[in-house]
Amino acid sequence: MINVNSIIKMDWGRIQALTEAQVTALEQTAEYLHTEVVQAQVMPFDDPRVEEYKVYGKRGQFAKNGREYKGKIKKRTLRGGHLQNDSTFVDYSRCKSGKATLVSSTPYARRLYFHPEYHFDKGENPHAKGKWLEDWLPGGSKDEDCQKAYKQIYKMITGV
């Protein structure tokens, strides 16, 4: 009968470094996806527009000339293009559990995303459409790009 003994020594420092590298690679891959979506010019981009509105005084308020105050027209500029530039960001809060989220924080983002029948202004982004992340989801034309990017980033960080 043969007896075999083996001793395994774990390098816990290296294992911890590899685990931290996974989180860092996930964060950088999510940022890569955000950059790819912006550069693909698929998100709707609104142009700034000027809107006029009327400001009324209190009922029965009179102006200095003795006539009743009818209101005054003011203008405000509604800025455009903030869905892709300012309102879309990567949420890193759950990266340690293996999830990174690309968030569009405007109230109209959901409406634009799920209604591809809208006629989007294609002046700034020529490929603007609804469901703009469809290409990077499973079954899309670029569905393996994030996996490849994660592998490259992880190899670069760890040197494996």
VOGU-3710 file (C-alpha; in Angstrom, 3 decimals, decimal comma):
1> minvnsiikm> 0,000/0,000/0,000  1,233/3,468/-0,905  0,784/6,425/1,397  0,940/9,893/-0,067  1,056/13,127/1,877  0,848/16,539/0,349  1,098/19,998/1,768  -0,591/22,909/0,046  0,471/26,418/0,909  -1,935/29,145/-0,127
11> dwgriqalte> -0,580/32,547/-1,087  -3,434/34,566/0,427  -1,845/37,863/-0,534  -1,818/36,897/-4,212  -5,384/35,564/-4,024  -6,519/38,873/-2,493  -4,705/40,801/-5,234  -6,418/38,725/-7,935  -9,805/39,316/-6,305  -9,217/43,071/-6,184
21> aqvtaleqta> -8,096/42,953/-9,814  -11,467/41,443/-10,747  -13,282/44,418/-9,221  -10,962/46,916/-10,897  -11,318/45,160/-14,258  -15,118/45,209/-13,919  -15,094/48,961/-13,193  -12,859/49,664/-16,176  -14,953/47,423/-18,439  -18,116/49,313/-17,461
31> eylhtevvqa> -16,379/52,577/-18,258  -15,259/51,053/-21,576  -18,901/50,231/-22,397  -19,981/53,779/-21,546  -17,282/55,188/-23,837  -18,228/52,786/-26,637  -21,917/53,759/-26,464  -21,077/57,480/-26,599  -18,615/57,018/-29,481  -21,091/54,887/-31,436
41> qvmpfddprv> -23,423/57,924/-31,395  -26,555/55,881/-30,816  -28,076/57,848/-27,916  -30,592/60,594/-28,725  -29,099/64,087/-28,487  -31,449/67,042/-28,061  -30,543/70,491/-29,318  -31,016/73,375/-26,885  -34,270/75,221/-27,421  -35,678/78,513/-26,154
51> eeykvygkrg> -39,079/78,417/-24,520  -41,232/81,441/-23,749  -43,537/81,495/-20,748  -45,674/84,091/-19,055  -45,285/85,178/-15,434  -48,414/86,567/-13,816  -48,666/88,799/-10,796  -51,159/88,419/-7,975  -54,823/88,778/-8,856  -55,857/92,405/-8,743
61> qfakngreyk> -52,263/93,648/-8,830  -51,887/96,994/-10,556  -48,876/98,424/-12,323  -47,545/101,912/-11,551  -49,524/103,405/-14,411  -52,811/102,305/-12,830  -53,622/99,469/-15,215  -54,075/95,900/-14,097  -50,889/93,809/-14,366  -51,331/91,354/-17,263
71> gkikkrtlrg> -48,102/89,433/-16,883  -44,706/89,468/-18,432  -43,134/87,153/-21,001  -39,833/85,561/-19,994  -37,562/83,216/-21,903  -35,677/80,175/-20,672  -33,237/77,945/-22,497  -33,710/74,216/-22,196  -30,328/72,597/-22,636  -29,936/69,560/-24,843
81> ghlqndstfv> -27,582/66,648/-25,205  -27,386/65,781/-21,569  -28,648/62,227/-21,801  -25,349/60,895/-23,127  -22,963/63,499/-21,725  -24,086/64,452/-18,230  -26,942/62,136/-17,271  -25,468/58,762/-18,194  -22,831/57,391/-15,862  -21,452/54,140/-14,459
91> dysrcksgka> -22,633/53,111/-10,985  -19,774/51,320/-9,216  -21,587/50,720/-5,903  -22,116/46,964/-6,474  -18,831/46,104/-8,187  -17,604/44,032/-5,239  -20,570/41,723/-5,741  -19,870/41,512/-9,489  -22,335/44,064/-10,880  -21,669/47,378/-12,568
101> tlvsstpyar> -24,571/49,416/-13,904  -24,774/51,935/-16,743  -27,376/54,461/-15,532  -29,268/57,162/-17,420  -30,716/59,369/-14,711  -33,107/61,578/-16,671  -36,860/61,022/-16,386  -37,270/60,789/-20,162  -34,526/58,180/-20,762  -36,893/55,234/-20,206
111> rlyfhpeyhf> -39,480/56,663/-22,606  -36,876/57,244/-25,317  -35,218/53,849/-24,835  -38,365/51,729/-25,050  -40,012/53,632/-27,928  -37,863/53,184/-31,034  -40,707/54,488/-33,214  -39,873/58,100/-32,250  -38,228/60,170/-34,956  -34,943/61,102/-33,318
121> dkgenphakg> -32,992/64,189/-34,334  -29,894/62,819/-36,059  -28,010/66,104/-36,391  -25,505/65,458/-33,603  -25,708/61,665/-33,409  -26,341/60,168/-36,851  -27,116/56,691/-35,480  -29,545/57,820/-32,746  -32,258/55,278/-32,023  -34,343/53,717/-29,309
131> kwledwlpgg> -32,915/50,682/-27,503  -29,414/52,051/-28,029  -27,769/49,352/-25,885  -29,203/46,558/-28,028  -25,931/46,043/-29,935  -24,014/45,224/-26,731  -26,629/42,862/-25,274  -26,495/39,084/-25,927  -27,364/38,436/-29,554  -26,286/41,913/-30,664
141> skdedcqkay> -23,553/42,723/-33,134  -21,076/43,718/-30,390  -22,142/41,281/-27,654  -18,645/39,866/-27,056  -16,790/43,187/-26,972  -17,196/43,669/-23,211  -16,073/40,115/-22,469  -12,959/40,608/-24,589  -12,287/43,976/-22,963  -12,653/42,458/-19,476
151> kqiykmitgv> -10,173/39,682/-20,331  -7,628/42,149/-21,704  -7,978/44,519/-18,755  -7,721/41,675/-16,227  -4,602/40,287/-17,902  -3,070/43,743/-17,992  -3,745/44,361/-14,278  -2,650/40,944/-12,998  0,116/40,161/-15,457  -1,262/36,648/-15,874
//
